[in-house]
Amino acid sequence: MATLRDIRRRIRSVQSTQKITRAMKLVAAAKLRRAQERILAARPYAGKMAELLGNLVSAAGRNGAPHPLLEQREGPRRQIVVITADRGLAGAFNSNIIRQALALIRESRQPDVTLVVVGRKGRDFYRRRQWAIKRQMVGFWDRLAFSHAQELADFFMQQYLDGEVDEVHLIYSEFRSVAVQRPRRQQLLPIPRGEAGAEGAPVDYIYEPSPEAILGDLLPRHVRTQVFRALMESLAGEYGARMTAMEAATKNASEMIDVLTIQYNKARQEKITKELLDIVGGAEALKQGAEA
């Protein structure tokens, strides 16, 4: 049976943990506000670019002006970009991404799959497995900038143009709300034809200087924008998941403190009652001895 000292020690330990989880929740909430503002500002730009790109790609296809990033290949070589966090304590945020990536890997032919892991959690998981890690990027989330997305996107495009891979897929967490982050799979390369703007009447454009020059500038910019959006979605999702997890941990710690306090009070009451009984018994013994 636990003594009063043991129960007090457990209560102090849980209270210390509760202070940590409450502080982590507040930090995540502060960072989430900034990350949420960035992603909400970036979504309209990324969506409009995808819409414009869909119209341009369709028009360029009709005019016979293809671009290498639009080339559809039959080869099985697939590269999967797994975007996770550097830190844990975010509920099922990282495990959901890894599970989604594993499902896509199993759909592919194992010898033809290469991985690009973004985030320490994904790197630590896959480097113990048999799949080849082509590139990794960790330790940049606290200072995420467009340059990180540009570096990754240029790497993907260079591999694709050199014929080293036939497809590039992104696996990341899409931020919906503080409590909802959904794993999403997106084909990055080759750029899908008519991914937006496919509905309705086709749009014809007058190009200046030329369709090749326009697509040559717009398509790489589109790829970089999509990678940057995926990184920002993942960052906001991580903060939202950590905030939710730490809020639940703080609540659980409070409930545990209540239970331990009740146990402490019961044990203390039992000890006091036992001491009173000992005193009363001793007094009765003395009284009986005096009467004898």
Phi and psi restraints in degrees (value plus and minus 20) as a CYANA .aco file:
   2 ALA   PHI     -88.8   -48.8
   2 ALA   PSI     117.8   157.8
   3 THR   PHI    -103.8   -63.8
   3 THR   PSI     150.9   190.9
   4 LEU   PHI     -81.5   -41.5
   4 LEU   PSI     -56.8   -16.8
   5 ARG   PHI     -85.1   -45.1
   5 ARG   PSI     -60.9   -20.9
   6 ASP   PHI     -83.2   -43.2
   6 ASP   PSI     -62.8   -22.8
   7 ILE   PHI     -86.5   -46.5
   7 ILE   PSI     -61.8   -21.8
   8 ARG   PHI     -81.8   -41.8
   8 ARG   PSI     -58.8   -18.8
   9 ARG   PHI     -84.7   -44.7
   9 ARG   PSI     -61.1   -21.1
  10 ARG   PHI     -85.8   -45.8
  10 ARG   PSI     -59.6   -19.6
  11 ILE   PHI     -83.1   -43.1
  11 ILE   PSI     -64.9   -24.9
  12 ARG   PHI     -83.5   -43.5
  12 ARG   PSI     -58.1   -18.1
  13 SER   PHI     -84.3   -44.3
  13 SER   PSI     -64.7   -24.7
  14 VAL   PHI     -87.0   -47.0
  14 VAL   PSI     -57.2   -17.2
  15 GLN   PHI     -84.1   -44.1
  15 GLN   PSI     -59.2   -19.2
  16 SER   PHI     -84.1   -44.1
  16 SER   PSI     -62.6   -22.6
  17 THR   PHI     -82.7   -42.7
  17 THR   PSI     -59.7   -19.7
  18 GLN   PHI     -83.2   -43.2
  18 GLN   PSI     -59.0   -19.0
  19 LYS   PHI     -81.9   -41.9
  19 LYS   PSI     -60.6   -20.6
  20 ILE   PHI     -85.7   -45.7
  20 ILE   PSI     -67.2   -27.2
  21 THR   PHI     -85.5   -45.5
  21 THR   PSI     -56.1   -16.1
  22 ARG   PHI     -86.1   -46.1
  22 ARG   PSI     -61.0   -21.0
  23 ALA   PHI     -85.8   -45.8
  23 ALA   PSI     -60.9   -20.9
  24 MET   PHI     -84.4   -44.4
  24 MET   PSI     -56.0   -16.0
  25 LYS   PHI     -84.1   -44.1
  25 LYS   PSI     -63.9   -23.9
  26 LEU   PHI     -85.7   -45.7
  26 LEU   PSI     -59.7   -19.7
  27 VAL   PHI     -84.3   -44.3
  27 VAL   PSI     -65.1   -25.1
  28 ALA   PHI     -83.1   -43.1
  28 ALA   PSI     -57.6   -17.6
  29 ALA   PHI     -84.5   -44.5
  29 ALA   PSI     -61.9   -21.9
  30 ALA   PHI     -84.8   -44.8
  30 ALA   PSI     -64.4   -24.4
  31 LYS   PHI     -88.7   -48.7
  31 LYS   PSI     -52.9   -12.9
  32 LEU   PHI     -83.5   -43.5
  32 LEU   PSI     -58.8   -18.8
  33 ARG   PHI     -79.3   -39.3
  33 ARG   PSI     -64.5   -24.5
  34 ARG   PHI     -87.3   -47.3
  34 ARG   PSI     -63.7   -23.7
  35 ALA   PHI     -85.4   -45.4
  35 ALA   PSI     -57.5   -17.5
  36 GLN   PHI     -87.3   -47.3
  36 GLN   PSI     -59.4   -19.4
  37 GLU   PHI     -82.5   -42.5
  37 GLU   PSI     -59.8   -19.8
  38 ARG   PHI     -86.3   -46.3
  38 ARG   PSI     -64.4   -24.4
  39 ILE   PHI     -91.5   -51.5
  39 ILE   PSI     -55.7   -15.7
  40 LEU   PHI     -87.7   -47.7
  40 LEU   PSI     -50.9   -10.9
  41 ALA   PHI     -96.1   -56.1
  41 ALA   PSI     -48.2    -8.2
  42 ALA   PHI    -105.4   -65.4
  42 ALA   PSI     -46.9    -6.9
  43 ARG   PHI     -81.0   -41.0
  43 ARG   PSI     -65.7   -25.7
  44 PRO   PHI     -79.8   -39.8
  44 PRO   PSI     -59.8   -19.8
  45 TYR   PHI     -84.5   -44.5
  45 TYR   PSI     -66.2   -26.2
  46 ALA   PHI     -84.8   -44.8
  46 ALA   PSI     -59.0   -19.0
  47 GLY   PHI     -86.7   -46.7
  47 GLY   PSI     -62.4   -22.4
  48 LYS   PHI     -86.8   -46.8
  48 LYS   PSI     -56.9   -16.9
  49 MET   PHI     -85.0   -45.0
  49 MET   PSI     -60.3   -20.3
  50 ALA   PHI     -83.7   -43.7
  50 ALA   PSI     -58.5   -18.5
  51 GLU   PHI     -84.8   -44.8
  51 GLU   PSI     -67.8   -27.8
  52 LEU   PHI     -82.4   -42.4
  52 LEU   PSI     -60.1   -20.1
  53 LEU   PHI     -83.3   -43.3
  53 LEU   PSI     -61.4   -21.4
  54 GLY   PHI     -78.5   -38.5
  54 GLY   PSI     -63.6   -23.6
  55 ASN   PHI     -85.6   -45.6
  55 ASN   PSI     -62.9   -22.9
  56 LEU   PHI     -85.4   -45.4
  56 LEU   PSI     -61.8   -21.8
  57 VAL   PHI     -85.1   -45.1
  57 VAL   PSI     -62.7   -22.7
  58 SER   PHI     -83.1   -43.1
  58 SER   PSI     -64.0   -24.0
  59 ALA   PHI     -86.2   -46.2
  59 ALA   PSI     -60.0   -20.0
  60 ALA   PHI     -85.6   -45.6
  60 ALA   PSI     -55.4   -15.4
  61 GLY   PHI     -85.9   -45.9
  61 GLY   PSI     -57.8   -17.8
  62 ARG   PHI     -89.8   -49.8
  62 ARG   PSI     -51.0   -11.0
  63 ASN   PHI    -109.0   -69.0
  63 ASN   PSI     -17.2    22.8
  64 GLY   PHI      50.1    90.1
  64 GLY   PSI      20.5    60.5
  65 ALA   PHI    -145.6  -105.6
  65 ALA   PSI      51.9    91.9
  66 PRO   PHI     -92.6   -52.6
  66 PRO   PSI     147.2   187.2
  67 HIS   PHI    -148.8  -108.8
  67 HIS   PSI     126.3   166.3
  68 PRO   PHI     -76.8   -36.8
  68 PRO   PSI     -52.1   -12.1
  69 LEU   PHI     -93.4   -53.4
  69 LEU   PSI     -29.5    10.5
  70 LEU   PHI    -119.0   -79.0
  70 LEU   PSI     -23.7    16.3
  71 GLU   PHI     -88.2   -48.2
  71 GLU   PSI     102.5   142.5
  72 GLN   PHI    -109.2   -69.2
  72 GLN   PSI     103.1   143.1
  73 ARG   PHI    -131.4   -91.4
  73 ARG   PSI     136.1   176.1
  74 GLU   PHI    -114.4   -74.4
  74 GLU   PSI     -28.4    11.6
  75 GLY   PHI     -86.5   -46.5
  75 GLY   PSI     134.8   174.8
  76 PRO   PHI    -111.1   -71.1
  76 PRO   PSI     -20.0    20.0
  77 ARG   PHI     -91.7   -51.7
  77 ARG   PSI      97.3   137.3
  78 ARG   PHI    -144.6  -104.6
  78 ARG   PSI     114.1   154.1
  79 GLN   PHI    -133.1   -93.1
  79 GLN   PSI     110.4   150.4
  80 ILE   PHI    -135.0   -95.0
  80 ILE   PSI     105.2   145.2
  81 VAL   PHI    -121.6   -81.6
  81 VAL   PSI      93.1   133.1
  82 VAL   PHI    -123.4   -83.4
  82 VAL   PSI      95.6   135.6
  83 ILE   PHI    -126.4   -86.4
  83 ILE   PSI      89.2   129.2
  84 THR   PHI    -143.3  -103.3
  84 THR   PSI    -193.6  -153.6
  85 ALA   PHI    -116.6   -76.6
  85 ALA   PSI     146.9   186.9
  86 ASP   PHI    -103.9   -63.9
  86 ASP   PSI     -44.6    -4.6
  87 ARG   PHI    -143.4  -103.4
  87 ARG   PSI     139.1   179.1
  88 GLY   PHI    -115.3   -75.3
  88 GLY   PSI    -164.1  -124.1
  89 LEU   PHI      35.9    75.9
  89 LEU   PSI      19.8    59.8
  90 ALA   PHI    -150.5  -110.5
  90 ALA   PSI      14.4    54.4
  91 GLY   PHI      46.5    86.5
  91 GLY   PSI    -155.4  -115.4
  92 ALA   PHI    -115.4   -75.4
  92 ALA   PSI      -0.1    39.9
  93 PHE   PHI     -78.6   -38.6
  93 PHE   PSI     -74.9   -34.9
  94 ASN   PHI     -91.7   -51.7
  94 ASN   PSI     -60.4   -20.4
  95 SER   PHI     -85.2   -45.2
  95 SER   PSI     -53.8   -13.8
  96 ASN   PHI     -85.1   -45.1
  96 ASN   PSI     -60.6   -20.6
  97 ILE   PHI     -85.2   -45.2
  97 ILE   PSI     -66.2   -26.2
  98 ILE   PHI     -83.0   -43.0
  98 ILE   PSI     -58.8   -18.8
  99 ARG   PHI     -85.2   -45.2
  99 ARG   PSI     -61.2   -21.2
 100 GLN   PHI     -84.3   -44.3
 100 GLN   PSI     -60.8   -20.8
 101 ALA   PHI     -85.8   -45.8
 101 ALA   PSI     -59.6   -19.6
 102 LEU   PHI     -82.7   -42.7
 102 LEU   PSI     -58.3   -18.3
 103 ALA   PHI     -82.7   -42.7
 103 ALA   PSI     -61.3   -21.3
 104 LEU   PHI     -88.7   -48.7
 104 LEU   PSI     -56.6   -16.6
 105 ILE   PHI     -83.9   -43.9
 105 ILE   PSI     -61.2   -21.2
 106 ARG   PHI     -88.0   -48.0
 106 ARG   PSI     -45.5    -5.5
 107 GLU   PHI     -92.3   -52.3
 107 GLU   PSI     -42.0    -2.0
 108 SER   PHI    -116.2   -76.2
 108 SER   PSI     147.1   187.1
 109 ARG   PHI     -98.7   -58.7
 109 ARG   PSI     102.5   142.5
 110 GLN   PHI     -75.2   -35.2
 110 GLN   PSI     -64.6   -24.6
 111 PRO   PHI     -85.6   -45.6
 111 PRO   PSI     -38.1     1.9
 112 ASP   PHI    -121.7   -81.7
 112 ASP   PSI      -6.4    33.6
 113 VAL   PHI    -127.8   -87.8
 113 VAL   PSI     108.9   148.9
 114 THR   PHI    -141.9  -101.9
 114 THR   PSI     134.0   174.0
 115 LEU   PHI    -138.7   -98.7
 115 LEU   PSI     124.1   164.1
 116 VAL   PHI    -140.7  -100.7
 116 VAL   PSI      96.8   136.8
 117 VAL   PHI    -126.8   -86.8
 117 VAL   PSI     108.7   148.7
 118 VAL   PHI    -135.8   -95.8
 118 VAL   PSI      96.2   136.2
 119 GLY   PHI      89.1   129.1
 119 GLY   PSI     122.8   162.8
 120 ARG   PHI     -88.4   -48.4
 120 ARG   PSI     -54.4   -14.4
 121 LYS   PHI     -84.8   -44.8
 121 LYS   PSI     -63.7   -23.7
 122 GLY   PHI     -85.9   -45.9
 122 GLY   PSI     -60.5   -20.5
 123 ARG   PHI     -82.2   -42.2
 123 ARG   PSI     -65.7   -25.7
 124 ASP   PHI     -84.2   -44.2
 124 ASP   PSI     -51.6   -11.6
 125 PHE   PHI     -94.4   -54.4
 125 PHE   PSI     -67.4   -27.4
 126 TYR   PHI    -104.7   -64.7
 126 TYR   PSI     -39.1     0.9
 127 ARG   PHI     -94.3   -54.3
 127 ARG   PSI     -32.3     7.7
 128 ARG   PHI    -113.0   -73.0
 128 ARG   PSI     -20.4    19.6
 129 ARG   PHI    -123.7   -83.7
 129 ARG   PSI    -198.5  -158.5
 130 GLN   PHI    -108.1   -68.1
 130 GLN   PSI     -24.7    15.3
 131 TRP   PHI    -102.6   -62.6
 131 TRP   PSI     125.7   165.7
 132 ALA   PHI     -99.6   -59.6
 132 ALA   PSI     109.9   149.9
 133 ILE   PHI    -116.2   -76.2
 133 ILE   PSI      91.8   131.8
 134 LYS   PHI     -96.3   -56.3
 134 LYS   PSI     -56.7   -16.7
 135 ARG   PHI    -177.6  -137.6
 135 ARG   PSI     130.5   170.5
 136 GLN   PHI    -157.1  -117.1
 136 GLN   PSI     130.6   170.6
 137 MET   PHI    -162.8  -122.8
 137 MET   PSI      97.4   137.4
 138 VAL   PHI    -156.6  -116.6
 138 VAL   PSI     144.1   184.1
 139 GLY   PHI      54.9    94.9
 139 GLY   PSI       6.1    46.1
 140 PHE   PHI    -144.7  -104.7
 140 PHE   PSI     -22.6    17.4
 141 TRP   PHI     -82.7   -42.7
 141 TRP   PSI     -56.1   -16.1
 142 ASP   PHI     -89.8   -49.8
 142 ASP   PSI     -34.6     5.4
 143 ARG   PHI    -149.8  -109.8
 143 ARG   PSI      18.6    58.6
 144 LEU   PHI     -78.0   -38.0
 144 LEU   PSI     109.5   149.5
 145 ALA   PHI    -160.3  -120.3
 145 ALA   PSI     148.5   188.5
 146 PHE   PHI     -83.0   -43.0
 146 PHE   PSI     -46.5    -6.5
 147 SER   PHI     -82.3   -42.3
 147 SER   PSI     -52.5   -12.5
 148 HIS   PHI     -87.4   -47.4
 148 HIS   PSI     -62.5   -22.5
 149 ALA   PHI     -85.6   -45.6
 149 ALA   PSI     -59.6   -19.6
 150 GLN   PHI     -83.2   -43.2
 150 GLN   PSI     -61.1   -21.1
 151 GLU   PHI     -81.1   -41.1
 151 GLU   PSI     -65.8   -25.8
 152 LEU   PHI     -86.7   -46.7
 152 LEU   PSI     -66.5   -26.5
 153 ALA   PHI     -82.4   -42.4
 153 ALA   PSI     -62.4   -22.4
 154 ASP   PHI     -82.9   -42.9
 154 ASP   PSI     -55.6   -15.6
 155 PHE   PHI     -84.5   -44.5
 155 PHE   PSI     -65.0   -25.0
 156 PHE   PHI     -83.1   -43.1
 156 PHE   PSI     -66.0   -26.0
 157 MET   PHI     -85.3   -45.3
 157 MET   PSI     -58.2   -18.2
 158 GLN   PHI     -85.3   -45.3
 158 GLN   PSI     -61.4   -21.4
 159 GLN   PHI     -82.1   -42.1
 159 GLN   PSI     -61.6   -21.6
 160 TYR   PHI     -87.9   -47.9
 160 TYR   PSI     -63.1   -23.1
 161 LEU   PHI     -87.7   -47.7
 161 LEU   PSI     -50.2   -10.2
 162 ASP   PHI    -100.2   -60.2
 162 ASP   PSI     -24.0    16.0
 163 GLY   PHI      59.6    99.6
 163 GLY   PSI      -3.3    36.7
 164 GLU   PHI     -99.4   -59.4
 164 GLU   PSI     -47.4    -7.4
 165 VAL   PHI    -154.2  -114.2
 165 VAL   PSI     137.4   177.4
 166 ASP   PHI    -128.5   -88.5
 166 ASP   PSI     -41.1    -1.1
 167 GLU   PHI    -165.7  -125.7
 167 GLU   PSI     127.9   167.9
 168 VAL   PHI    -151.0  -111.0
 168 VAL   PSI     106.1   146.1
 169 HIS   PHI    -142.1  -102.1
 169 HIS   PSI     120.2   160.2
 170 LEU   PHI    -120.4   -80.4
 170 LEU   PSI     115.1   155.1
 171 ILE   PHI    -141.2  -101.2
 171 ILE   PSI      92.3   132.3
 172 TYR   PHI    -167.0  -127.0
 172 TYR   PSI     152.6   192.6
 173 SER   PHI    -120.1   -80.1
 173 SER   PSI     103.5   143.5
 174 GLU   PHI    -109.2   -69.2
 174 GLU   PSI     107.9   147.9
 175 PHE   PHI    -100.9   -60.9
 175 PHE   PSI      99.2   139.2
 176 ARG   PHI    -125.4   -85.4
 176 ARG   PSI     -67.1   -27.1
 177 SER   PHI    -178.5  -138.5
 177 SER   PSI    -198.4  -158.4
 178 VAL   PHI     -79.8   -39.8
 178 VAL   PSI     -56.1   -16.1
 179 ALA   PHI    -117.6   -77.6
 179 ALA   PSI     -27.5    12.5
 180 VAL   PHI    -148.0  -108.0
 180 VAL   PSI      98.6   138.6
 181 GLN   PHI    -153.7  -113.7
 181 GLN   PSI     102.0   142.0
 182 ARG   PHI    -132.8   -92.8
 182 ARG   PSI     110.1   150.1
 183 PRO   PHI     -82.5   -42.5
 183 PRO   PSI     117.7   157.7
 184 ARG   PHI    -152.2  -112.2
 184 ARG   PSI     121.9   161.9
 185 ARG   PHI    -132.4   -92.4
 185 ARG   PSI     109.1   149.1
 186 GLN   PHI    -156.2  -116.2
 186 GLN   PSI     109.7   149.7
 187 GLN   PHI     -99.6   -59.6
 187 GLN   PSI     100.9   140.9
 188 LEU   PHI    -113.0   -73.0
 188 LEU   PSI     -66.3   -26.3
 189 LEU   PHI    -156.2  -116.2
 189 LEU   PSI     121.0   161.0
 190 PRO   PHI     -86.5   -46.5
 190 PRO   PSI     131.6   171.6
 191 ILE   PHI     -83.9   -43.9
 191 ILE   PSI     102.0   142.0
 192 PRO   PHI     -80.7   -40.7
 192 PRO   PSI     116.1   156.1
 193 ARG   PHI     -95.1   -55.1
 193 ARG   PSI     113.4   153.4
 194 GLY   PHI      44.3    84.3
 194 GLY   PSI      13.6    53.6
 195 GLU   PHI     -86.3   -46.3
 195 GLU   PSI     -40.2    -0.2
 196 ALA   PHI    -166.6  -126.6
 196 ALA   PSI     137.8   177.8
 197 GLY   PHI      53.7    93.7
 197 GLY   PSI      -6.7    33.3
 198 ALA   PHI     -99.0   -59.0
 198 ALA   PSI     -43.4    -3.4
 199 GLU   PHI    -104.2   -64.2
 199 GLU   PSI     131.9   171.9
 200 GLY   PHI      66.1   106.1
 200 GLY   PSI    -193.5  -153.5
 201 ALA   PHI     -90.8   -50.8
 201 ALA   PSI     122.5   162.5
 202 PRO   PHI     -83.7   -43.7
 202 PRO   PSI     128.4   168.4
 203 VAL   PHI    -126.9   -86.9
 203 VAL   PSI     108.1   148.1
 204 ASP   PHI    -122.2   -82.2
 204 ASP   PSI     122.7   162.7
 205 TYR   PHI    -143.5  -103.5
 205 TYR   PSI     131.1   171.1
 206 ILE   PHI    -120.7   -80.7
 206 ILE   PSI      97.3   137.3
 207 TYR   PHI    -114.2   -74.2
 207 TYR   PSI     117.5   157.5
 208 GLU   PHI    -166.3  -126.3
 208 GLU   PSI      91.5   131.5
 209 PRO   PHI    -105.1   -65.1
 209 PRO   PSI     -58.6   -18.6
 210 SER   PHI    -182.0  -142.0
 210 SER   PSI     139.6   179.6
 211 PRO   PHI     -79.9   -39.9
 211 PRO   PSI     -58.2   -18.2
 212 GLU   PHI     -83.1   -43.1
 212 GLU   PSI     -62.3   -22.3
 213 ALA   PHI     -88.0   -48.0
 213 ALA   PSI     -60.6   -20.6
 214 ILE   PHI     -84.7   -44.7
 214 ILE   PSI     -68.8   -28.8
 215 LEU   PHI     -87.2   -47.2
 215 LEU   PSI     -55.5   -15.5
 216 GLY   PHI     -82.5   -42.5
 216 GLY   PSI     -47.9    -7.9
 217 ASP   PHI    -111.3   -71.3
 217 ASP   PSI     -58.5   -18.5
 218 LEU   PHI     -98.1   -58.1
 218 LEU   PSI     -61.1   -21.1
 219 LEU   PHI     -84.0   -44.0
 219 LEU   PSI     -67.9   -27.9
 220 PRO   PHI     -80.2   -40.2
 220 PRO   PSI     -56.4   -16.4
 221 ARG   PHI     -85.4   -45.4
 221 ARG   PSI     -57.2   -17.2
 222 HIS   PHI     -83.8   -43.8
 222 HIS   PSI     -63.9   -23.9
 223 VAL   PHI     -82.5   -42.5
 223 VAL   PSI     -64.1   -24.1
 224 ARG   PHI     -83.4   -43.4
 224 ARG   PSI     -60.1   -20.1
 225 THR   PHI     -84.2   -44.2
 225 THR   PSI     -61.5   -21.5
 226 GLN   PHI     -86.4   -46.4
 226 GLN   PSI     -58.5   -18.5
 227 VAL   PHI     -86.0   -46.0
 227 VAL   PSI     -62.9   -22.9
 228 PHE   PHI     -84.1   -44.1
 228 PHE   PSI     -60.1   -20.1
 229 ARG   PHI     -83.4   -43.4
 229 ARG   PSI     -62.6   -22.6
 230 ALA   PHI     -81.0   -41.0
 230 ALA   PSI     -60.5   -20.5
 231 LEU   PHI     -85.5   -45.5
 231 LEU   PSI     -63.1   -23.1
 232 MET   PHI     -88.7   -48.7
 232 MET   PSI     -58.3   -18.3
 233 GLU   PHI     -80.2   -40.2
 233 GLU   PSI     -64.3   -24.3
 234 SER   PHI     -85.2   -45.2
 234 SER   PSI     -60.1   -20.1
 235 LEU   PHI     -84.7   -44.7
 235 LEU   PSI     -66.1   -26.1
 236 ALA   PHI     -84.4   -44.4
 236 ALA   PSI     -58.5   -18.5
 237 GLY   PHI     -83.8   -43.8
 237 GLY   PSI     -58.7   -18.7
 238 GLU   PHI     -81.8   -41.8
 238 GLU   PSI     -66.6   -26.6
 239 TYR   PHI     -84.5   -44.5
 239 TYR   PSI     -60.0   -20.0
 240 GLY   PHI     -84.3   -44.3
 240 GLY   PSI     -63.0   -23.0
 241 ALA   PHI     -85.7   -45.7
 241 ALA   PSI     -60.4   -20.4
 242 ARG   PHI     -87.9   -47.9
 242 ARG   PSI     -59.9   -19.9
 243 MET   PHI     -81.1   -41.1
 243 MET   PSI     -64.1   -24.1
 244 THR   PHI     -85.1   -45.1
 244 THR   PSI     -63.4   -23.4
 245 ALA   PHI     -85.2   -45.2
 245 ALA   PSI     -61.3   -21.3
 246 MET   PHI     -91.7   -51.7
 246 MET   PSI     -51.4   -11.4
 247 GLU   PHI     -84.9   -44.9
 247 GLU   PSI     -62.3   -22.3
 248 ALA   PHI     -86.5   -46.5
 248 ALA   PSI     -58.7   -18.7
 249 ALA   PHI     -85.3   -45.3
 249 ALA   PSI     -59.3   -19.3
 250 THR   PHI     -84.5   -44.5
 250 THR   PSI     -61.0   -21.0
 251 LYS   PHI     -85.4   -45.4
 251 LYS   PSI     -63.0   -23.0
 252 ASN   PHI     -83.6   -43.6
 252 ASN   PSI     -59.0   -19.0
 253 ALA   PHI     -83.6   -43.6
 253 ALA   PSI     -59.7   -19.7
 254 SER   PHI     -83.3   -43.3
 254 SER   PSI     -62.2   -22.2
 255 GLU   PHI     -85.5   -45.5
 255 GLU   PSI     -58.6   -18.6
 256 MET   PHI     -86.2   -46.2
 256 MET   PSI     -58.0   -18.0
 257 ILE   PHI     -82.5   -42.5
 257 ILE   PSI     -60.3   -20.3
 258 ASP   PHI     -82.0   -42.0
 258 ASP   PSI     -63.8   -23.8
 259 VAL   PHI     -84.3   -44.3
 259 VAL   PSI     -64.4   -24.4
 260 LEU   PHI     -86.6   -46.6
 260 LEU   PSI     -54.3   -14.3
 261 THR   PHI     -84.9   -44.9
 261 THR   PSI     -60.6   -20.6
 262 ILE   PHI     -83.4   -43.4
 262 ILE   PSI     -63.3   -23.3
 263 GLN   PHI     -81.4   -41.4
 263 GLN   PSI     -61.4   -21.4
 264 TYR   PHI     -83.3   -43.3
 264 TYR   PSI     -65.3   -25.3
 265 ASN   PHI     -84.7   -44.7
 265 ASN   PSI     -58.9   -18.9
 266 LYS   PHI     -85.2   -45.2
 266 LYS   PSI     -65.5   -25.5
 267 ALA   PHI     -83.7   -43.7
 267 ALA   PSI     -59.2   -19.2
 268 ARG   PHI     -86.4   -46.4
 268 ARG   PSI     -60.8   -20.8
 269 GLN   PHI     -84.7   -44.7
 269 GLN   PSI     -59.2   -19.2
 270 GLU   PHI     -83.5   -43.5
 270 GLU   PSI     -60.9   -20.9
 271 LYS   PHI     -84.9   -44.9
 271 LYS   PSI     -63.3   -23.3
 272 ILE   PHI     -83.8   -43.8
 272 ILE   PSI     -62.5   -22.5
 273 THR   PHI     -82.3   -42.3
 273 THR   PSI     -62.0   -22.0
 274 LYS   PHI     -83.3   -43.3
 274 LYS   PSI     -60.9   -20.9
 275 GLU   PHI     -85.6   -45.6
 275 GLU   PSI     -59.3   -19.3
 276 LEU   PHI     -83.9   -43.9
 276 LEU   PSI     -61.8   -21.8
 277 LEU   PHI     -83.2   -43.2
 277 LEU   PSI     -58.6   -18.6
 278 ASP   PHI     -84.3   -44.3
 278 ASP   PSI     -60.4   -20.4
 279 ILE   PHI     -86.1   -46.1
 279 ILE   PSI     -65.3   -25.3
 280 VAL   PHI     -83.8   -43.8
 280 VAL   PSI     -61.2   -21.2
 281 GLY   PHI     -84.0   -44.0
 281 GLY   PSI     -60.7   -20.7
 282 GLY   PHI     -84.8   -44.8
 282 GLY   PSI     -59.4   -19.4
 283 ALA   PHI     -86.4   -46.4
 283 ALA   PSI     -58.9   -18.9
 284 GLU   PHI     -85.1   -45.1
 284 GLU   PSI     -57.6   -17.6
 285 ALA   PHI     -85.6   -45.6
 285 ALA   PSI     -61.0   -21.0
 286 LEU   PHI     -85.3   -45.3
 286 LEU   PSI     -59.8   -19.8
 287 LYS   PHI     -84.6   -44.6
 287 LYS   PSI     -64.0   -24.0
 288 GLN   PHI     -85.4   -45.4
 288 GLN   PSI     -57.0   -17.0
 289 GLY   PHI     -86.3   -46.3
 289 GLY   PSI     -57.2   -17.2
 290 ALA   PHI     -89.0   -49.0
 290 ALA   PSI     -57.3   -17.3
 291 GLU   PHI     -89.7   -49.7
 291 GLU   PSI     -52.7   -12.7
